[in-house]
Amino acid sequence: MIEVPGEVLAVADGRVLVRTRSAGGGCGRCHESGGCGGAKVGSMFRPEHADFWLDNPIQAGVGDHVLICLAEDVSARAAMLVYLVPVLGIVAGAAIGVLLGGSSAGDGEALGGAFVGLLAGVVVSRRLGGGRGETAEPVLRRPGEYRC
């Protein structure tokens, strides 16, 4: 399970608004000699915090510290659908574009095929990912009471 600590900001209709802080990222050696400073660069492109509305089965109140728990397979499946399927569509589309272009095929055919393949990959990803929202819902837990 992936566990992200957060704090409850609001409660409404059996749901809570939870704010999580952005993780520092990297290896933690940014301020040491020999550190690459990658986390400093990454922080320029990452928000300081994120807010999530979640169901509140633990009856958390404003100011409570909680854990947002998400199954690791949900994260892996989402990454595959968002990145891998469209990239495979691009590669397959470019290859098909060149094959359909015949012996005189050039970059234009490959580019056109790649674009069509990207669109097809996005459509396939959306269809494969549809209907899974219920099982992918994060769960709210109290720190220390029980693991995610």
N, C-alpha and C positions, 0 to 999 in steps of 0.2 A: 504494500500500500504506500501511496505517496501521502505524506502528512505535511500540511502547511499551517503554521500557527496564525491566528488572527484575533481580532477584538471586535466584539459586537457593538455596532454603532446605533442600530435602531431595531425595534420589534414592531411588526404589524401583520395581522391576519395569520398567525401561526408561522410566520417566516421571519428571518433575521437578516439584517444587512451586516456583513462581516468584512472588515478591512484587513488585508494582508499587506505586509511590508515586502518590498522587493528584496530578494536575496542578493548578497554581495557578489556572488558568482566568482568564478576563477579559483585559483589555488590558495588565495589568501596571502600571497607574498608580494602584493603590489607595492608595499612601502619598504620592502627589504631590497638590498642590493641583489641584482640578478633576477628580480621579479620582472615579468613581462609587462605589467600594467594593463593587461587585457580587461580586467574588471572596470578600470577607470574609463576605458574607451566604451565598453558595453553600457555603462551607466548613462551615457549621453543619449542612448536610444531606448531606454527602458523607463517606464513610469516609476515613480517613487513608491506607489502603492496601487493596489487593485481592490475593488469593492465587488462583493457577490451577494445576491439575495438567495438564501437557502431555506429549506424547510427546517423547522425548529423542534425536533422530537425530544430534545434534552431540556426544553424550557429555559434556554439561556436568556439572560437579561442584558440590558445595556451596560457596557463596561466589562462584561465577562470575557475571559480569555478562553478561546476554543481552538479545536483542530478541525481543519477541513480535510477529509480523507477521500481519496480517489484511488480506485484499483489501478495498478500499474498497466494491466493489459488494455485499459481504456486509453491511456496515454499513447501506448505503442500503436494501437489500432488507428487512433486519430492521426498520428504522424505518418503512418503508412498511407492512409487515405488522402491526406493533404499534400504529401510530397512525392511518394513513390509512384502512385497511379498516374498523376499528370505527367511526370517525367517519362514514364514508360510510354505514355501516349505520344509525347513529343518525339521520342526515338522511333517508335513504330510508324508514326505519321510521316516523318522525314524519309524513312526507308521506303514506305509505300509511294510517296511522292516521286522519289527518284526512279523507282521501278515503273511507275505509270508514265513517267517522262521518256522512257526508252533510252536509247544510246546517246541521244543529244541532251539528256537531262543535265541541268546545272543547279546552281544555288537557288534559283527561283523556285524550282519544283520542290526542292528539299525544304525550303523555308515555308512554302505554302502547305506542304504536307505536315510539317512540324506544327504549324498554327492550327490546322484542322485536328491533328492528334492531341494538342493541348486542350482544345475545346472538348473533344471526346473524353479525354481523361478527367476533366473537371466534372462533366456530366456523369460519368461512371462513378466517380468518387462520391458525388452527392447522392446517387441512387444507392450505393453500397452503404453509406453512412446513415441514410434515412431510417427513421423508426427505431433508432437505438438510443434516443435521448433518455428514456426512462432508466435503462441499465447503466447509463453513464453519469447519472446524477451523483454529485459529491454528497458525502454524509458528514453531518456535524457531530463532533464528539468533544467531551471535556478532557483537557490534558490530565494525565495521571490516573484517571478512573479506569480506563481500559484502552487497549491499543486499537488502532483503526482496523 
